[in-house]
Structure formats: C-alpha cells, structure tokens
Amino acid sequence: MKLDLYFARRFVQSFLLIGTVFLTLIMLVDIIEQIRRFEGIPVSLGQMAHLTLLNAPAAISEILPLLMILATIVLFVGLARSSELVVTRATGRSGIRALAAPVAVAAIIGGLTVTTLNPIVAATSNRSQELVDTYRNGGPSVLSLSGEGLWLRQGGAFGQSVIHAKGYAGGATDVTLFDVTFLSYAPGGGPIRQIIAEQAKLNGDDWVLQNAKVWPLAAGLNPEKNAAQHDELRVPTTLTQDRIRDSLGRPAGVSIYNLPETIRELATAGFSTKRYQVWYQVELARPLFLVAMVLIGAAFTMRHTRFGGTGISVLAAVLLGFTLYFVRNFAQILGENGQLPIALAAWAPPIASVMLSLGLLLHAEDG
C-alpha cells in the first residue's frame, strides 16, 4: 500500500509539473493572440489577460491526454533511471501491478474532469465569448435553444435586439430563420420597435426579412395604427453565419449536467441533436481514454535504461498517443455526421486504446 501511495504521489507531482509548464506556455500564446485579435480596438491589457484566464480551463481540458501521457513517461523514466522499478520487481511485484496507482490517479483525474472541469469550461467559454462580443460590438450576442425555438440577442451601436425564431435552416453558406420576431431596444433605453416576419436570412451585415410587419413602440404612438408592412426589410446585425452555426453546434458551451435536458429541448424544437449526443458520450468516456494514455506511456517506458533506446521509446509513446487522439477525434466527427452509431463513435476508441496498450504491456512484461 505504501508503495502504491509513493507511485501515486510521484505521478501527481509529474502531472502538476507538466501541467504548469504547458499552462504557462498556453497563456503566453493566448495573450499574444488576444493582442493581435483586438488590434485597433480599445481593449486594455488587463481585459485581454482576463480573457486569457477564461480560456485557460478549455485549453487544459483539450490537452489533458497529452499531459497524462507525458506525466506517465516522466514517472517511469525517472523510476527506471533510479532502478526503483528493478527493486519493485525484485520484491515480487510485477510491472503491471505497479501501474495500479497511476491508473487509479488517472481515473480520478478523468472523473474530476467530467464532473468538475467540464462545467467550469462551459461557464468560462460562454463568458469569454460574451466579453469578446462586448468588446467588438458593444454588446453580447447570445444564442440559446429551447422547446419554444431559437433565441438570439445581438448588440451594437444601434442598440440591442432580441430575436425569436420557431425554425432554423443553416447550410454551408447561409443561415435562415422562420417565423421570426425582432424586439429592438434603444441604446441604454426601452423597446422602440417590434417586427414579425415569415423568414429572416442573414446576408452580410444585415438580416433580410420577408413579408415583415413593423410596429413602432415609441411613447405616444398607437403601434397598430402606425404599423407598416414590408415585402422585404433589412435589419443591421453584428452576428455572423459562423458565429450562429458554431453556437448552435457548440456542445462544449453546455455543462454536462445540462446536456440531457438540452438534447431533449433541441429534439422538441426540431433541431438536430446528434452532435450534442456524441459529445455527451465522449465526455463520459473521457476517464477511460485518460487511463489508456497512462497505459500507452507505461508500455514504452517501463524498462531499465541500461537497455538503451529511451529516447526512441519516449518518441514512440508520444506518437502513438497522438495517433489514438486523432482516431478518437475522427470517430467523433464520423459520429456527428451520422456515419457511425453514437455509442460506437464515443466508446470504441477508448476501449480499443486500452486493449492495445494492455497488449503492449503484456508483451513487454511476459515476452
């Protein structure tokens, strides 16, 4: 038991050290990117640093498999150089048995990633996007889906607008809303106009509304008496096609605790839920994939350094880890496109990675 605790402590130390190094590098790169992104926009360095901090949880979540495999390599290369693995085997404990503690720690980290880091990433990513929209356009652009349809909020120099649509169609080059209602607000004031249209198509910097009726909401006016009918009406917007499509299909912005309800609401509103379902299953399978990364790292480095070839082994472990990570992401894309069943796309790569790594370990231990 003491030996397991010792291996677990060494693994945690390696993981924290490598995580700190990578987090520092990521934040330095991100702050440079923020400076480039907001060039010519009056955004202070403190505000950019705030955005960088908000982006950090998502970056850590993305590189966790890499951190896990590098922490495993650092652990077992260090144990091999100090001959601690040789002593461990001399006591009658097999190399695979020595993996119990690192695997348990990886499973715990994976569980914390799903239950704790995932909601943090969702909250910080959404907040970061809101601040970016505010700095760029003078107000946040918010999108949400419910059983009642699609809700959008756009902001700019012309004020704020709340948009509700009962239907949505989005291709590679266009975004169209159906049964649309626009409620516009003056900058810093109350509502000034309501518009109802059969459809609204995003065209450049404008919404192009078809068969629209406009009610002015200014004080002292009769809205119905002063209403106007338009066959076509253009309404300026700060939203873009990419922003709307990314928000509609960005499950990372939804906490894993809210994903089941979000999937039900999307299905009720008639929107595709496949991307959200695949993401949900991929997140649930994440602890298993992190365990596979530990096993892969150990399979190539649980050998005494006197045999030589340590550098080649480390390189082979990292390359295999990247390959499995690519396969997992590729399977996820196939699942989102309907080319693979959801469960197969999410769970097959982690399970296959574990089986492959166990095969490599057994071969290395027993020949």
Secondary structure as UniProt FT lines:
FT   HELIX           2..37
FT   TURN            38..40
FT   HELIX           45..81
FT   TURN            82..83
FT   HELIX           84..90
FT   TURN            91..92
FT   HELIX           95..98
FT   HELIX           100..112
FT   HELIX           113..117
FT   HELIX           118..137
FT   STRAND          142..146
FT   TURN            147..148
FT   STRAND          149..156
FT   TURN            157..158
FT   STRAND          159..170
FT   STRAND          175..185
FT   TURN            187..188
FT   STRAND          191..203
FT   TURN            204..205
FT   STRAND          206..216
FT   TURN            219..220
FT   TURN            223..226
FT   STRAND          228..236
FT   HELIX           241..248
FT   HELIX           251..253
FT   TURN            256..258
FT   HELIX           259..269
FT   HELIX           274..284
FT   HELIX           286..301
FT   HELIX           305..307
FT   HELIX           310..336
FT   TURN            337..338
FT   HELIX           342..366
//
